[in-house]
Amino acid sequence: MRTLLGDTIIDNYHYCQNSDRDKMNYYQNHEFTKEEKEKTISLRNRLIKFETKVRGKCNIKELLMDPYRPEWHIEYFEDIGYISFVNADRDRVDVYYYGKTEDEAFINAAVSHELITSEEYEFFHREKLNLDFSKRFLGGKVSENDYHGPFFFSELSLQDFKKFYGDNIPEILIENYENHVNGIYKENYKYDIAENRFVKKEKQKIRVL
């Protein structure tokens, strides 16, 4: 069961296998209708708007060249919805699904984009972030083995979503990241929109009558 929104693999094919030839032709030689092309462009424009508002710019050429960002290669197929393709291993191509509607696809694509972006940031700022986590939740105790990547992948993503949505972040996003973090840490972290970060809440005790 997924605890994090984003893309999900719904199909795959091998372009060196004759048994997959029809499937490959369907995906790779699909003739897009005018409506399909318009829906593809509309979603791409929303992602560009998101990236520009959050980071002040959008290097679309760089994003399109990055093989680890399939959300920037999404295309709309009327019979399926919004999908993209990743050459996962040798001749295998995975088909990633984002949703049937543009709103659903945008949320999932933005979550996927934020996950990769926050993972990159955490990698280069791990010591600083782990110290921050230690001060906030561990009484200042920190060791070389401390690792809190999943926590910050979620918190950094919500901070970017706040830049885009202001105080009106869709509840589905807040719940998504809270559930993800709490599922890993077995704690009761809540996103405080005023502080723009996670805070730990005391777990409510159940009264036994």
C-alpha positions in Angstrom: 0.0 0.0 0.0 1.4 3.4 -1.0 1.7 6.0 1.7 2.9 8.7 -0.6 1.2 10.3 -3.5 3.0 10.5 -6.8 3.6 8.2 -9.8 2.9 4.5 -9.9 3.9 1.9 -12.4 0.9 0.4 -14.2 2.6 -1.5 -17.1 5.8 -2.3 -18.8 7.2 -3.8 -22.0 10.5 -5.0 -23.5 11.3 -3.4 -26.8 13.6 -6.4 -27.7 10.9 -9.0 -27.2 8.6 -9.8 -30.1 5.9 -10.8 -27.7 5.8 -7.1 -26.5 5.8 -5.6 -30.0 2.1 -4.7 -30.1 2.3 -3.1 -26.7 5.4 -1.1 -27.6 3.7 0.1 -30.8 0.6 1.2 -28.9 2.6 3.3 -26.6 5.4 4.6 -28.8 3.5 5.1 -32.1 0.3 6.5 -30.6 -1.3 9.1 -32.8 -2.4 11.9 -30.5 -5.6 13.7 -31.1 -5.9 17.5 -30.8 -7.6 17.1 -27.4 -4.9 14.8 -26.2 -2.1 17.2 -27.3 -3.9 20.1 -25.6 -4.3 18.2 -22.3 -0.6 17.3 -22.4 0.4 20.9 -22.9 -2.0 22.2 -20.3 -0.5 19.9 -17.6 3.1 20.8 -18.6 2.2 24.5 -18.3 0.9 23.9 -14.8 4.1 22.2 -13.8 6.2 25.0 -15.3 4.1 27.5 -13.3 4.6 25.5 -10.1 8.4 25.3 -10.6 8.7 29.0 -11.5 6.7 30.1 -8.5 8.5 27.8 -6.0 12.0 28.4 -7.2 11.8 31.6 -9.1 12.7 30.0 -12.4 12.1 26.8 -14.5 14.9 25.4 -16.5 12.6 23.3 -18.7 15.5 22.1 -21.0 17.4 20.7 -18.0 14.3 19.0 -16.5 13.4 17.4 -19.9 16.9 16.0 -20.2 16.9 14.5 -16.7 16.0 10.7 -17.1 15.1 10.6 -13.4 12.2 13.1 -13.8 9.5 11.2 -15.8 6.9 13.6 -14.5 8.2 16.1 -17.1 7.5 13.7 -19.9 3.9 13.1 -19.1 1.5 12.6 -22.1 -2.2 12.3 -22.1 -3.8 9.1 -23.5 -7.6 9.2 -23.7 -8.0 5.6 -22.9 -5.7 5.6 -19.9 -5.0 9.1 -18.6 -1.7 10.9 -17.9 1.3 8.6 -18.2 5.0 8.7 -18.9 7.7 6.2 -19.7 11.0 5.2 -18.1 13.6 3.0 -19.6 14.1 1.2 -16.3 16.6 -1.5 -17.2 18.2 -2.5 -20.5 15.3 -3.0 -22.9 12.5 -2.7 -20.2 10.3 0.3 -20.3 8.0 1.1 -17.3 4.8 3.0 -17.8 4.1 5.5 -15.0 0.6 6.6 -14.2 -0.4 10.0 -12.7 -4.2 10.1 -12.9 -7.2 10.4 -15.2 -7.9 14.1 -14.6 -5.5 17.1 -14.9 -6.0 18.0 -11.3 -5.1 14.5 -10.1 -2.2 14.3 -12.5 -0.8 17.7 -11.4 -0.8 16.8 -7.7 0.9 13.4 -8.3 3.4 14.9 -10.7 4.2 17.7 -8.3 4.7 15.2 -5.5 7.0 13.2 -7.6 9.0 16.3 -8.7 9.2 17.4 -5.1 10.4 14.1 -3.8 13.4 14.1 -6.2 14.2 17.7 -5.5 14.0 17.3 -1.7 16.2 14.1 -1.9 18.8 16.1 -3.7 18.7 18.9 -1.2 18.9 16.5 1.8 21.9 14.7 0.3 23.9 17.9 0.1 22.7 19.3 3.4 22.4 16.2 5.5 24.6 17.3 8.4 22.7 20.6 8.8 19.3 18.9 8.6 20.1 16.1 11.0 21.3 18.7 13.5 18.1 20.6 13.1 16.1 17.4 13.7 18.2 16.7 16.8 17.6 20.1 18.3 13.8 20.0 17.6 13.0 16.4 18.7 16.0 14.6 20.3 17.1 17.2 22.9 20.2 18.1 21.0 21.6 14.5 20.9 23.1 13.7 17.5 25.4 11.0 16.2 27.2 10.3 13.0 24.7 7.6 12.2 21.7 9.8 12.4 19.6 9.8 9.2 16.3 11.6 8.9 15.9 11.7 5.1 12.2 10.6 4.9 11.2 13.3 7.5 12.8 16.1 5.5 11.7 14.8 2.1 8.2 15.4 3.4 8.8 18.7 5.3 10.8 20.3 2.5 8.1 19.3 0.0 5.3 20.9 2.1 7.4 24.0 2.5 7.6 24.2 -1.3 3.9 23.6 -1.6 3.3 26.5 0.8 5.2 28.7 -1.6 2.8 27.7 -4.3 -0.5 27.5 -2.4 0.1 29.9 0.5 -2.0 28.9 3.5 -4.4 27.0 1.3 -2.4 23.8 0.8 -4.8 21.1 -0.2 -5.6 18.9 2.8 -4.9 15.8 0.7 -1.2 16.9 0.5 -0.9 17.6 4.2 -2.5 14.3 5.2 -0.3 12.5 2.6 3.0 13.7 4.1 1.8 13.4 7.7 0.8 9.8 7.2 4.0 9.1 5.4 6.2 10.5 8.1 4.2 9.0 11.0 4.1 5.6 9.3 7.9 5.5 9.2 8.7 7.1 12.6 5.6 5.8 14.5 5.1 9.2 16.0 2.4 11.9 15.8 4.0 14.6 13.7 1.6 17.3 12.4 2.4 20.0 9.9 1.9 23.4 11.4 1.1 25.8 8.6 2.0 28.9 10.6 5.4 27.6 11.6 5.8 25.9 8.1 7.2 22.8 9.6 6.4 19.6 11.4 5.7 19.6 15.1 5.3 16.7 17.4 1.9 16.3 19.1 1.3 14.1 22.1 -0.6 11.0 21.2 -4.0 10.9 22.8 -4.5 8.3 25.4 -7.6 6.2 25.2 -9.6 6.1 28.4 -10.6 2.7 29.5 -13.9 2.7 31.3 
